[in-house]
Structure formats: structure tokens, C-alpha cells
């Protein structure tokens, strides 16, 4: 599909209801209001097209940028592109979408180091998202590196920008489900951390409690394993 064809398809798929929902989730810029179902259909049709992704991102349209993150090729993301895209972030939906492609790019560790202590909400949130997504990548964070991040999060989480606090919670959960040793360390840290306050705006979203959620995930995995046996 060409850039013009994709933009026409996005505009046709947009709805007032989705624009209202996205607005409640902090999207304020130009958007058509395209559902994730419709975006998924376009993604399947296009598959991967990095040049098109760059064009869509440069449009400045929220829906086009989310789709761009879905069809971009991680191995083709340049350092200049990665930095520009991170600088353009202005809401958590786009931040989460971009985290997916940058996690699988060669820039994840660099961006984490650059932005993990940032006072910018979206840059800091993206940095910690990159840890969550990078754990299972070939050059992912090692167990020792993840262990070292636990006290860093414990020290900074309550003073971190709003959405970054949510990302840090997810990192602790992800670390805690890896093995018993890390689960014990995360459990101890979470008790010292206490309740993590995150403002989710005009939405019904909630921040998961770290220890109960780790248990929930591990129980689910145990049930899946039992069914296979």
C-alpha cells in the first residue's frame, strides 16, 4: 500500500467513539480514532514496510504513528530515527507502541541508559518498557543486570514521572517471574516500596500490585504446564 492509500484507509476507519476513548487516555494531537482491530487488519495487509513506516510517523497523526510502530522493521531503525521518534512521544499509547519496535532494534540498551532517569514522562516510561520487552531478546538483560535494577527502581519509583512509575512496576513483575531468587528479591523490595500511585486519568485502568500479580502469572503458567502434561 502507498502512503496515500494507508492514510485514506485510516481516515475511513476512524470513529468519533474511538477519538473520545483515546482522548481519555491522553491523546491530544491529530488523530482519526482508529480501533486496534482496524489497525491490526492494516498491519496484516501491509506486513513490514520500513519506508512506509517512516512516512506514516512523519505525518504526525497518532493513528498513523501507532501503525508505523507496528510495521517498522527493527533491524532497519537507525539511531537518528530512534532518537527522533522518542522525541516525538506525547502519550502513553504511542510510547507503548514504539517500545515494541525499539525493544527489537539495536538501540534498546542505549536508549535505556540515556533515558531511564529522565524527568520526561514518556522518555523515562519508554526506557523502562525497553527492559520489560528486552528480557527475552537474544542480547537481553542478564539475570545479574536485572538484579541490579531492583534497588534502582526501589530508590527512584516514587519520585519518577507518573507513567514511568507504571513501567517500573511492570519491570519488577517481569523480573519476579523469571526465577525463585529474583522473585524473592522483588518481593522484599516491593514490601519496602509499598503502594505505587499512578494517575490513569479518566480511565478505568489500574496499576497491578506487584507480588499478587507475580503469583497470578506463575499460577497461570503452572496450569498451562499441567494441561500439556
Long-range contacts (C-beta under 8 A, 24 or more apart in sequence): 1-42, 1-45, 1-46, 1-49, 1-52, 2-52, 3-52, 3-55, 3-56, 3-59, 6-42, 6-46, 6-52, 6-56, 6-64, 6-67, 7-56, 7-59, 7-61, 7-64, 9-42, 10-34, 10-42, 10-61, 10-63, 10-64, 10-67, 13-38, 13-42, 14-63, 22-62, 22-93, 24-201, 24-202, 24-203, 25-91, 25-92, 25-93, 25-201, 25-203, 26-91, 26-92, 26-93, 26-201, 27-62, 27-91, 27-93, 27-94, 28-90, 28-91, 29-60, 29-61, 29-62, 29-90, 30-60, 30-61, 30-62, 31-61, 31-62, 31-63, 32-61, 32-63, 33-63, 34-63, 34-66, 34-67, 39-63, 39-66, 39-67, 39-70, 42-67, 43-67, 43-70, 43-71, 46-71, 47-71, 48-72, 48-73, 50-76, 50-77, 54-81, 57-85, 57-88, 62-91, 62-93, 62-94, 65-94, 65-97, 66-93, 66-94, 66-97, 69-94, 69-97, 69-98, 69-100, 69-101, 70-97, 70-100, 70-101, 72-101, 74-101, 74-102, 74-103, 74-104, 74-105, 75-105, 75-106, 77-101, 77-102, 77-105, 77-106, 77-107, 79-107, 79-110, 82-107, 82-111, 86-111, 86-115, 86-122, 86-123, 86-126, 89-122, 89-123, 89-126, 90-122, 91-122, 92-122, 92-125, 92-163, 92-166, 94-122, 95-122, 95-125, 95-126, 95-129, 95-163, 96-129, 98-126, 99-126, 99-129, 99-130, 99-133, 100-133, 102-126, 102-130, 103-129, 103-130, 103-133, 103-134, 103-137, 104-133, 104-137, 108-133, 108-134, 108-137, 109-134, 109-139, 116-152, 117-156, 118-161, 119-161, 120-161, 121-161, 121-162, 121-163, 121-164, 122-163, 124-160, 124-161, 124-163, 124-164, 124-167, 125-161, 125-163, 125-164, 125-166, 125-167, 126-167, 127-164, 127-167, 128-164, 128-167, 128-168, 128-170, 128-171, 129-167, 129-170, 131-171, 131-174, 132-167, 132-170, 132-171, 132-174, 135-174, 135-175, 135-178, 143-178, 143-179, 143-182, 146-175, 146-178, 146-182, 147-175, 147-182, 147-185, 149-175, 150-175, 150-182, 150-185, 150-186, 150-189, 151-189, 153-189, 153-193, 154-189, 154-192, 154-193, 157-193, 157-196, 158-193, 158-196, 158-197, 162-198, 162-199, 163-198, 165-196, 165-197, 165-198, 165-207, 166-196, 166-198, 166-207, 168-196, 169-196, 169-198, 169-207, 169-208, 169-210, 170-208, 172-210, 173-208, 173-210, 173-213, 173-214, 173-217, 176-210, 176-211, 176-214, 177-214, 177-217, 177-218, 177-221, 183-214, 183-218, 186-210, 186-211, 186-214, 187-211, 187-214
